[in-house]
Each structure stands twice: as C-alpha cells, then as structure tokens.
Amino acid sequence: MDTTKLSTSDSVSKKKGKKAKKQVQSDEKPVVEMDAVSVVKEEKSTSGATFPPSFSMSEIKNKQRRHMMFIKLKQEKRKQKLELKKKIKREREALGDKAPPKEVPKTIENQRVYDETTVNPEDEEVAFDEGTDEFSAYFNRLTNPKVLITTSDRPRTRTVKFIEQLATVIPDAHVYYRRGLALKRVIPQCVSHGFTYLLVVNEDRKMPNGLVLCHLPDGPTAHFKVSGVRLRKEMKRIGKAPTEHTPEVILNNFTTRLGHTVGRLLAALFPHDPQFVGRQVATFHNQRDFVFFRFHRYIFKNEKRVGIQELGPRFTLKLRSLQKGTFDSKFGEYEWVHKRHEMDSCRRKFHL
Amino acid sequence: MAAKSQICTIWLGSETGILKGVSLSKKQAFNFCEMSSLSRDQEVCVMAWGDENESEVLVGSLNGTVTTFSTDKGIFTGSRECGDPSQGRFTGLAVTDSSLITCVESGLLKVWKEGSTDTVEVNVGSGICRMRQNPSQRHRVATGGKENPLKLWDLERPDKAIFTAKNVAHDWLDMRVPVWVRDIGFIPDSDKIVTCTGHHQVRVYDPSTSQKRPVLEAQLGEYPLTALSLTSNQNTVVVGNTHGELATLDLRKGLMCGCLKGLSGAVRGLQCHPSLPLVASCGLDRFLRVHSLEDRSLQHKVYLKSRLNCVLLSSRELESSIVDDTGDVEEVKAEEDEVWDTMETVTEKSKKRPAEQEKASVTEVDGKKKNKLAKK
C-alpha cells in the first residue's frame, strides 16, 4: 500500500518538477532535486505531510523544521558515501592482487607547473655561480656566522620574547635594542664588528609580522613575511629549554634557483659543525612557497624508532623580496620581487 | 660552433663572465666561453657591435679588457687591455670608423686608435653611470652619472663638452634636486637626448636650443630607473627600473603608454629592435624576455642561468627568426625545421673547440597567438 503510493507520488513529482523547471527556470541541478524528492518521500512516510510537487527545502518557513530536514539530508548523503566506499573496498578485497592501484590524490604540489629554473646538481654554470656568490666565504669555511638580532622601534612584549627565543635557537646571536637607529647606519658598524647577519623583526599591532635578513658584508637581503608565530609558552608538550649546542639544520624543498639562494641564506645563519651531543635540529621546510620553521630535539629509542620533541618557537616565513646588496629599499636592485597580481594568477606555480 | 653562433640573434653578457647567444627561431641558447676558466672578474659590463654588418661583438669585462667575438666564426678573435680595473668598471663602449671608445666609472673616457698605442683621454667627471654614442654622428658621445649632469662630447674637439645640462630648478622646498643620470638615449633625426635618472625621472634635453634644462620631464613610478631604449617609432621610449617594471613612455607629452609585464627582478639591459616592434630585456632575474610593443605581450622568455648585465639585438637575423615563428604555412616551417635539424647534428659531430656550449630551453609564450594574428 505504502510503496505504491510512494512510487506514484514520486513519478508525479518528477514530471511536475521538470515542467516547473521549464517554466520557472529554477537554478537547482537535477541531482539536488532528486535528493529533495527522496527526503520528501521519507517525510511522508513518517509524518504524512503533503508538499507541493516542486518542493525545495529552503522554502520551508519554520526554521527548526528546515534545520531538522537539512540534517536528515546530510545524514542520508553521508550514508550513501560510506556505502560507496565500503562497496569499493569490498570489490578491491575480492579482486585481491589484481585490484587496480590506488589513485594518487591530486594536490597543487604534485600538479606543480614546471619551473625552468629548477637547479640541476650537475649544472656547471650554476655550480660556478653558487661557488662564487656572497655566501661562498661561509660555505668554504672561511667565516663563522655571527648574527645581530634587533627589532623595529619600540618593540612590544611579544616581539621582544620572539627575538629572545630566536637568539637561543641561533648560536652566536646578539640581541640589541634598536634605539631608533637607521638600518643603513647600523650596517657599517655591524660589518666593522664582524657580524655576518643582521636580522630585524618588524611588528604590526603588537604582533611580529616581518623579518629582514641581511647578509653582511655585501648582501643579499631578503624580506620575509612572518606569520603563525608561536612562542614556547603557547605551545603544548614542549621540551626543556634548548641547550647551547649548535643545532643541525634541515632545509627541505628549496629546488629552484631562487629557492637555492634562499636556502643558502638560511643555512649560513648556523655554524658549520653541528654538535650532535645536543640532539637538536632546526628545520626550514618549504611547502608552497611558505617556509616553516621548527626546532626539535630528537632521541633514538631503538634501531627503528625516533622520538622528537618540539622546543619552539615556531613560525612561518614567506619571501616578499630578495635584494642584491645590503639593505637599501629605495635604491637597491631587487633580484626577485613578489608581485601578487602578476605572479599569483596560477595557484600551481611556486617560486622557491 | 660557427653554425651555432651564426643562428644566434640575441647576445647577452652575464655576471659570471659568459657570453651567451640565443636563437629565437630555433629556441636554443648557447654559452660561448671556456667553462674551466670562468672567473668573476670577467663579468661582462658592456657590449657593442664591432662593425656595421654585425659580424663582431665587442665585450667589455670587469678586469678592463675588451675582447672581440666573431659571430661568423664563433670564437673570440682578439682582446685588448683598455684601462685597469682600479679605475672602475666600464660604463660605455663604442666604435667609430677607426677607433674604439671606452669609458669607465671614474670618468676616464679614452679613444683607442686602430694600430697605434697613443690614446686620446678625456676626463668627463666622476661617478659616470653611462656613456652612449650618437648612432648618426658617431664621433659624438654623451655621458652622465651620479652628481654628474648630462654632457655631450665631440671627440674631434675633446677639450670641452659641447653641451652640459643644467640642473632643474630647486623644488618646492627650495632644495637642490639631486642629479643621477642612469641611462641615455639619442632621439634619431633630431638633436634631442633622453635620459632616465636614479630618482625615477625621464628627461628630454634639446642641445640645439639655448635651453640647458630639460625640455620635458616625466616622473615614473617610485624606484630608480636603470635602463632605457628608444623604440623604432621615435615617439616612445621603454624604461625599466630596479623592481622589474618596464614601461613605455610617450615623449610628446611625457605620459605612460603602458607597462610590459612578466619581469621579477631589476632590469639591467634593455634594447628595442631597430625596425620591428620588439623589445628585449634582461636583468637580475636571469631571464631574457622579448616583449611585443604592439600589444605589450610577452613573446619569448629564456632562462639563462646567470644574472645578465647587457643585451645586444641583431637587426637582421631576429627578423628572419620572427618570420619563421609567424610563418603562415605550417608545412614550410616543418621543412625548415628539418633542414635546421640536420645542420645541427653535423655541427655537433664536428665540435672540436674546447669552448663549451649549452642548450637551454627557450619557451615560446605567445607563438600561437602570433600565428592567429598573422592569419587575421
């Protein structure tokens, strides 16, 4: 009895729905309509209320009722999805070894547009270029890094804490109060005192939001956007304060020519020979042009398992510009500038 | 080797001291140097054509030598010591019928006569950023630099500059306006000279009149302008700045016509094609880019692995390459490609020179679009 009724009503509603569509030109896709119809079906079986054939859920005036029906629709959809999943799984099991290989999910990283500047390690010209650039003194072990860390004028608490924690991560870092000095005047003094890096953290509305990393004595200068800063106090399950040992450095995914330069810039912040006794490691992980910084302590539990413990702080960098020479934002020549509207038109194009 | 250098239509000098040739029609790039003896003091500062029919490229490098590269033979045929590196890097290089003109940063302009050791020396003032030769009157050069206004020199009477620009009037705060000429261009068929400055101004001077101040001044953007090139239709000029922004400027009213997009680093070298509406630009982002001046679209983009300092376009061969690109009959194009392919294999077999060449992929950006336009 019930079933017959339902089937008829269903067919009628379908027809009428189609007609209505032709006349009223509703924006709904047919699939959606079918779902709505099925819900109507259920509703009928439970409460027996009658709806006009061209029914859409948003027409229900009663908010509670509309909400309830929407939840039901959602549940129904989820059930269908689960069933489909189970079915596929069963099929795969039934096929056993003959089952087709699982598809790799599409991400914007594995769909990345090929960058012609990707560095080939055997390339002589790039090797020569890198071997004689500004960092070659560090990589030929002629200099040891010495870093001056400062902030913008009148830093607030959060920025001060951030640079203090950065100073514990980077060995041989010296924190100075800015005292309203111009960077162009600070740089010659830094050079004469033997610093190899000037690191300036800028802030906006009490939050650190910019980082200028200037390699001394003759550049280059990188300007990063800083986001997602988490200080040690704000992190859960952090380890004890880091020791004074020089950490190991991991640089991930810096593949293009620009990425190489940025990687070298970041690597040259840390001294050469890491002290493995400290079991500390600083990671710069590049993913979709965002450079994630993490600082960990590790322990070998047995031959296979390694435990890591985060020591903090965490932050994310995004390159804004890379300038040749020391900091000179007015007259300096830029090697690379991020131009939002020109460069971000393709989501699958990455520069680092 | 010779075949490779003959097909190249664009020549570039890099910061690593490598001379690069690019063939747009074959979409290939070659390095002309010995990879084993590379050094930073061979950095190419200036480049110029050695003769009228563009068979020689003169390359001025950081260590004060000017080497001659023959595009027919594909080898370096000679070199010449032109000043020592302590005087600063080259800022200009030009040839007249029998002599070579060099200019260095410290302001020492020298004329090297062919076959004799005596030179004419002119001190043009310190802080020179650019020396350019007037293409129609080849014995006339213009110089300018930081705190060194535009000066026009006649090398037949080198005692005194024939024109010295006067600084513009003080600004609204009654402060002196700083002088910093970064690049100079001669407007053909007139005496006018156009300069761009490190304070983002483009100025037009007219030495034929009595006015020593610029007859036209235009402001452009907010970053130092580094390079300038006049287009084939005399009214517009292309300028580039340190942020990788290229703009075309109308010289009649000093208004910007449009921007050429796609660059990501500072512009170091800029040259317009003498007859076609094309402009080639290179710079710190290690790319050579060729834009069309008609629709301002990017035509070619070549990654050349080193920072590039200067670019030199050949007038005749680039044209043929463009004809190749826009050939309306596809079959003809294919046949030509075949011919080229066979040629290439032969040359690779007969490679005897120690110099190394490398091919880089040349990506053609808007070839299809061009085809469409041609069909229309």
Interface residues (C-beta under 8 A of the other chain):
Chain A: E116 T117 D123 E124 E125 V126 F128 D129 T132 R257 K324 K330 F331 G332 E333 Y334 E335 W336 V337 K339 E342 M343
Chain B: T16 I18 N31 M35 L38 S39 R40 G198 Y223 P224 T226 T242 H243 G244 K261 G262 S264 G265 A266 L284 D285 R286 Y303 K305 S306 R307 E356 E358 A360 S361 T363
